[in-house]
Amino acid sequence: MSKQGQVAEGRLEAIWIKRMKRGPMDCVEQATLEAGKGLVGNANQGGRRQVTILEREIWAELMTEVAGRLPASARRANLLIHGLSLSRSRKRVLGIGSCRVRILGETRPCERMEEAWPGLQAAMSRAWAGGAFGEVLDDGEIVVGDPVRWMEE
């Protein structure tokens, strides 16, 4: 809840599917989430990192900090959201359209970020700057433009 008693809501800005390890990130307008597995067609299935999420606002800050000009897809996250903070969201449930994702932790930057742009890995090392990862709780379709919001526990 916000200070005014309203539920904060953001928007799903982009969806990317990685069809193979270290492969390209394919941008799609809609995708299917499968509970306990992740994005249908994505290389990473099951485990704790079923889906990865990045905030558009944080990516813009990072690009300013490192004087970068990379698209958000360079982060290699599955979902890009706008208008909702992922900071300190461990164990919270994020609603995306009609689906839910339980956030299990923050996504830490790897050396691929440094390969993408000098200084990016270090810039992303601050708390939650690399986004979040979680487990998919519901089967369903998600579409770019879907609302994203924190669900009540």
Wavefront OBJ file of the C-alpha trace (Angstrom):
o trace
v 0.000 0.000 0.000
v 1.185 3.495 -0.745
v 1.011 6.313 1.796
v -2.378 7.286 0.350
v -3.723 3.754 0.940
v -3.680 2.811 -2.746
v -2.039 -0.313 -4.129
v 0.973 0.600 -6.268
v 0.823 -0.776 -9.786
v 3.364 -0.911 -12.565
v 3.479 -2.324 -16.071
v 5.166 -5.201 -17.897
v 7.312 -3.435 -20.513
v 9.090 -6.331 -22.264
v 9.403 -10.119 -22.338
v 12.540 -11.949 -23.481
v 13.003 -15.670 -23.986
v 16.486 -17.180 -23.988
v 16.181 -20.320 -26.098
v 19.660 -21.666 -25.260
v 22.378 -21.044 -22.663
v 24.390 -17.938 -23.633
v 22.028 -17.593 -26.604
v 20.277 -14.449 -27.841
v 17.383 -12.925 -25.949
v 14.324 -13.102 -28.203
v 11.829 -10.298 -27.597
v 8.190 -11.465 -27.652
v 4.867 -9.684 -27.096
v 3.381 -12.527 -25.050
v 4.582 -15.667 -23.329
v 3.327 -18.573 -21.271
v 4.341 -19.073 -17.656
v 4.298 -22.605 -16.261
v 4.068 -23.063 -12.491
v 7.209 -24.550 -10.997
v 9.124 -24.255 -14.275
v 9.211 -20.719 -15.702
v 8.747 -19.281 -19.189
v 7.771 -21.896 -21.751
v 10.566 -22.126 -24.333
v 13.199 -20.530 -22.086
v 16.495 -22.394 -21.606
v 16.351 -22.112 -17.798
v 13.520 -24.311 -16.491
v 12.724 -25.265 -12.919
v 15.027 -24.561 -9.985
v 14.963 -21.298 -8.071
v 15.586 -18.942 -11.013
v 12.500 -19.760 -13.080
v 12.098 -16.145 -14.190
v 14.300 -13.057 -13.875
v 12.954 -9.511 -13.647
v 14.559 -6.100 -14.189
v 13.254 -2.599 -13.438
v 13.343 -0.187 -16.371
v 14.131 2.719 -14.022
v 17.166 0.951 -12.524
v 18.489 0.059 -15.999
v 18.238 3.730 -17.028
v 20.156 4.753 -13.878
v 22.849 2.158 -14.597
v 23.273 3.345 -18.185
v 23.666 6.933 -16.953
v 26.181 5.832 -14.303
v 28.429 3.981 -16.779
v 27.698 6.314 -19.736
v 26.279 3.263 -21.510
v 23.986 2.896 -24.467
v 22.846 -0.722 -24.136
v 19.252 -1.879 -24.508
v 17.728 -3.461 -21.397
v 17.876 -6.855 -23.144
v 21.655 -6.790 -22.539
v 20.866 -7.588 -18.868
v 19.564 -10.974 -20.056
v 16.518 -10.864 -17.770
v 13.212 -12.380 -18.873
v 10.929 -9.533 -17.878
v 11.257 -5.748 -17.825
v 8.873 -3.880 -15.546
v 8.182 -0.195 -15.040
v 6.729 1.654 -12.073
v 7.297 -0.888 -9.300
v 10.403 -1.357 -7.142
v 11.928 -4.808 -6.657
v 14.162 -3.619 -3.814
v 14.012 -5.814 -0.706
v 11.234 -7.920 -2.213
v 12.511 -11.373 -1.168
v 9.554 -13.682 -0.330
v 6.986 -11.195 -1.718
v 4.561 -12.254 -4.451
v 4.491 -10.218 -7.656
v 1.341 -10.314 -9.752
v 1.916 -10.090 -13.507
v -1.372 -10.048 -15.378
v -3.256 -13.082 -14.014
v -0.060 -14.894 -12.904
v 2.019 -14.754 -9.724
v 5.775 -14.994 -9.155
v 7.315 -15.401 -5.681
v 10.523 -13.393 -5.495
v 13.284 -15.571 -4.044
v 16.208 -13.172 -4.248
v 18.150 -10.561 -6.125
v 19.937 -11.370 -9.365
v 23.655 -10.683 -8.980
v 25.626 -9.461 -11.998
v 28.112 -11.792 -13.671
v 31.169 -11.179 -15.856
v 28.911 -11.077 -18.924
v 27.783 -7.627 -17.753
v 31.382 -6.429 -17.794
v 31.787 -7.906 -21.286
v 28.664 -6.002 -22.367
v 29.906 -2.598 -21.087
v 32.981 -1.631 -19.021
v 32.038 -0.845 -15.419
v 28.529 -2.309 -15.686
v 29.166 -5.328 -13.462
v 30.510 -3.112 -10.653
v 27.634 -0.636 -11.028
v 25.130 -3.481 -10.803
v 26.693 -4.790 -7.586
v 24.720 -2.406 -5.378
v 21.663 -3.914 -3.686
v 18.942 -5.087 -6.114
v 20.441 -3.228 -9.118
v 20.658 -6.493 -11.054
v 16.961 -7.236 -10.627
v 15.261 -10.200 -9.013
v 14.546 -13.860 -9.650
v 11.681 -16.018 -8.572
v 9.483 -19.050 -8.902
v 6.339 -19.118 -11.021
v 3.235 -19.909 -8.960
v 0.554 -20.007 -11.690
v 0.180 -21.279 -15.230
v -0.947 -18.579 -17.631
v -0.274 -16.089 -20.389
v 1.487 -12.784 -19.846
v 1.422 -9.955 -22.376
v 3.477 -6.767 -22.722
v 1.352 -4.053 -21.113
v -0.007 -6.310 -18.355
v -0.236 -4.681 -14.925
v 2.336 -5.695 -12.304
v 1.632 -5.294 -8.604
v 2.532 -6.650 -5.191
v -0.005 -9.170 -3.942
v -1.242 -9.305 -0.365
v 0.093 -12.343 1.499
l 1 2 3 4 5 6 7 8 9 10 11 12 13 14 15 16 17 18 19 20 21 22 23 24 25 26 27 28 29 30 31 32 33 34 35 36 37 38 39 40 41 42 43 44 45 46 47 48 49 50 51 52 53 54 55 56 57 58 59 60 61 62 63 64 65 66 67 68 69 70 71 72 73 74 75 76 77 78 79 80 81 82 83 84 85 86 87 88 89 90 91 92 93 94 95 96 97 98 99 100 101 102 103 104 105 106 107 108 109 110 111 112 113 114 115 116 117 118 119 120 121 122 123 124 125 126 127 128 129 130 131 132 133 134 135 136 137 138 139 140 141 142 143 144 145 146 147 148 149 150 151 152 153
